[in-house]
Amino acid sequence: MGSNIEDSFEQDSIFCIKPPILSQDVSCHKTFYEETDASNIVYIENTKEFHRWSILYPLYFDSRRSIKGGRKVPISKAVENPLANTLANGAKALGFSCIFESNKTHPKDWANPGRIRILFKQNGIPSNVSFKTKKALYLGLSSYLQANPTTKMSPMKVPVPGFNKPPSPPDIPKGILMGDILPLNSPALISDEFLENISKDMTKEQRSSIERPKQKKDKKKKH
């Protein structure tokens, strides 16, 4: 693995977080893992050896999204403004080896760049006996995200040159669904004009694919 911390953000800020020794009680993770410890970060340049690792996006846990729009957990387990760097901390807290890729973006969540890769299985065998299924993994990460909610200071944990304080929330045009707390490298923070152009370019199908989750209504029985 290469090591070039100073240029790491320009190289997609890819880093591997080595899991420390964990308490057997996963409910304790908020106490011990609120921040990423720099001593547990290894910066890497070549990710070919990790291409089989499982990929997770913040979108999977976003309470503003419907299942059709990409959410993979029940709405009761979802959170507002999930960020990939918090997911990375959560994966570390649960005992997984993890890679954080800051500039990789889900096509349905263009304003919230960032994703993680985790070593979920090794030679077909779950790498963590406490989380043998993806469902269990998602619920474990959901618990971490709910215990560590995103704040306006959260994006500052992944520094970007030129940002020495949290940016103002973007002025979100009607029809665009995205969080109001975003990573510092989000294209939505470039300018309001950029957001307007994105809104104009969206097709009807694209809008429907990111619609908010709808509350179920009781159907009236016909007499």
C-alpha positions in Angstrom: 0.0 0.0 0.0 1.2 3.5 -0.8 1.1 6.3 1.7 0.7 9.9 0.7 -1.4 11.6 3.3 -0.9 15.2 2.1 -2.3 14.4 -1.4 -4.9 11.9 -0.2 -8.0 14.0 -0.8 -7.0 14.7 -4.4 -6.5 11.0 -4.9 -10.1 10.4 -3.9 -9.4 10.3 -0.1 -9.3 6.5 -0.1 -8.3 5.1 3.2 -8.6 1.9 5.1 -9.7 1.9 8.7 -8.2 -1.0 10.6 -10.7 -2.2 13.3 -9.5 -2.0 16.9 -10.3 -4.6 19.5 -14.0 -4.4 20.2 -16.1 -4.8 23.3 -18.5 -7.8 22.9 -21.4 -5.4 23.7 -22.1 -3.6 20.4 -24.4 -1.2 22.2 -21.3 0.4 23.7 -20.0 1.6 20.4 -21.1 5.2 20.8 -18.9 5.6 23.9 -15.7 4.3 22.2 -16.1 5.2 18.6 -17.4 8.7 18.2 -14.4 9.8 16.1 -12.0 8.2 13.6 -8.6 7.7 15.3 -5.9 8.9 12.9 -3.6 6.1 14.2 -6.0 3.6 12.7 -6.1 5.1 9.2 -3.9 3.8 6.3 -4.0 5.8 3.1 -4.0 3.7 -0.1 -3.8 4.4 -3.8 -4.5 1.1 -5.4 -7.9 -0.4 -4.6 -7.8 -3.4 -7.0 -7.3 -5.8 -4.2 -10.5 -4.5 -2.5 -12.8 -4.7 -5.6 -14.7 -7.7 -4.1 -15.5 -5.9 -0.9 -19.1 -4.9 -0.3 -20.1 -1.3 -1.2 -22.4 0.7 1.0 -23.8 4.2 0.3 -25.3 6.8 2.7 -28.4 6.6 0.5 -29.2 3.2 2.0 -29.9 4.8 5.4 -31.6 8.1 4.3 -35.0 8.7 5.9 -35.8 11.2 3.1 -35.7 8.4 0.5 -38.2 5.8 -0.4 -37.3 2.1 -0.9 -37.7 2.8 -4.7 -35.3 5.7 -4.2 -32.6 3.6 -2.8 -33.3 3.2 1.0 -32.5 -0.3 2.2 -33.6 -0.1 5.9 -37.0 0.4 7.4 -38.0 4.1 7.8 -37.9 3.7 11.6 -34.2 2.7 11.3 -33.2 5.5 8.8 -31.7 8.9 9.6 -31.5 12.4 8.2 -28.4 13.5 6.4 -26.3 10.3 6.6 -22.7 10.8 5.6 -20.2 8.2 4.3 -17.5 9.2 6.9 -20.0 8.4 9.7 -20.7 5.1 8.0 -16.9 4.4 8.0 -16.8 5.0 11.7 -19.8 2.8 12.2 -18.2 0.0 10.2 -15.1 0.3 12.4 -17.2 0.3 15.5 -18.9 -3.0 14.4 -15.5 -4.6 13.8 -15.2 -4.5 10.0 -12.2 -3.6 8.0 -13.3 -0.6 5.9 -12.3 1.7 3.1 -13.8 5.2 2.7 -14.0 6.6 -0.8 -14.9 10.3 -0.6 -15.6 11.1 -4.2 -17.5 8.0 -5.3 -21.2 8.8 -5.7 -24.5 6.9 -6.0 -26.3 8.0 -9.2 -29.5 8.7 -7.2 -27.6 10.7 -4.6 -25.3 13.0 -6.6 -25.2 15.7 -3.9 -23.9 13.5 -1.2 -20.5 12.0 -2.4 -18.9 9.3 -0.5 -19.2 5.6 0.0 -17.5 2.8 2.0 -16.3 -0.7 1.2 -16.2 -3.3 3.9 -14.8 -6.8 4.1 -18.2 -8.5 4.6 -17.2 -12.0 3.5 -13.8 -13.7 3.1 -13.7 -16.8 0.9 -17.5 -16.9 1.1 -17.5 -16.9 4.9 -18.8 -13.9 6.9 -15.8 -11.9 8.3 -17.8 -10.9 11.4 -19.8 -13.6 13.1 -22.1 -11.0 14.7 -23.3 -9.9 11.3 -23.8 -12.9 9.0 -26.3 -11.2 6.7 -26.6 -7.9 4.9 -29.8 -7.2 6.8 -28.0 -7.6 10.1 -25.2 -5.4 8.9 -27.6 -2.6 7.7 -29.4 -2.7 11.1 -26.1 -2.5 13.0 -25.0 0.5 11.0 -28.4 2.1 11.4 -28.1 1.8 15.2 -24.7 3.6 15.0 -26.0 6.3 12.7 -29.0 7.0 15.0 -26.7 7.1 18.1 -24.3 9.5 16.2 -26.6 11.9 14.3 -25.2 14.2 11.7 -24.6 17.8 12.8 -23.5 20.9 10.9 -19.9 20.2 12.1 -19.9 16.6 10.8 -18.6 17.5 7.3 -15.6 19.2 8.9 -14.3 15.8 10.0 -13.2 15.2 6.3 -11.3 18.5 5.6 -11.2 20.1 2.2 -8.8 23.0 1.4 -10.7 26.3 1.4 -13.2 25.3 4.1 -12.4 26.4 7.6 -16.0 26.5 8.8 -19.2 24.7 8.0 -20.8 26.0 4.8 -24.3 27.4 4.8 -27.1 25.0 3.9 -27.7 24.9 0.1 -30.8 26.6 -1.3 -32.5 23.5 -2.5 -34.7 24.1 -5.6 -38.2 22.5 -5.7 -38.1 19.0 -7.2 -34.6 18.2 -5.9 -34.3 15.7 -3.0 -31.1 15.9 -1.0 -29.8 16.5 2.5 -29.3 19.9 4.0 -26.0 18.9 5.6 -23.5 17.7 2.9 -19.9 16.7 2.5 -17.5 19.6 1.8 -16.8 18.2 -1.6 -20.5 18.1 -2.6 -21.2 19.6 -6.1 -24.3 21.1 -4.5 -22.2 23.5 -2.6 -20.7 25.0 -5.7 -23.4 27.5 -6.4 -27.2 28.0 -6.4 -27.0 28.3 -10.2 -25.6 24.9 -10.4 -28.5 23.5 -8.4 -31.0 25.2 -10.7 -29.4 23.7 -13.8 -29.5 20.3 -12.2 -33.2 20.7 -11.5 -33.9 21.7 -15.1 -32.0 18.8 -16.5 -33.8 16.2 -14.4 -36.4 14.1 -16.2 -39.7 13.1 -14.8 -38.5 9.5 -14.4 -35.5 10.7 -12.4 -37.7 12.8 -10.2 -40.0 9.9 -9.4 -37.0 7.7 -8.6 -36.0 9.9 -5.7 -39.4 10.7 -4.3 -39.8 11.0 -0.6 -41.2 7.9 1.2 -45.0 8.2 1.3 -47.0 7.4 4.4 -49.5 4.5 3.9 -53.1 5.6 3.9 -55.9 3.4 5.0 -58.0 2.4 2.1 -61.7 3.0 2.5 -63.8 -0.1 2.0 -66.4 0.1 -0.6 -69.9 -0.8 0.5 
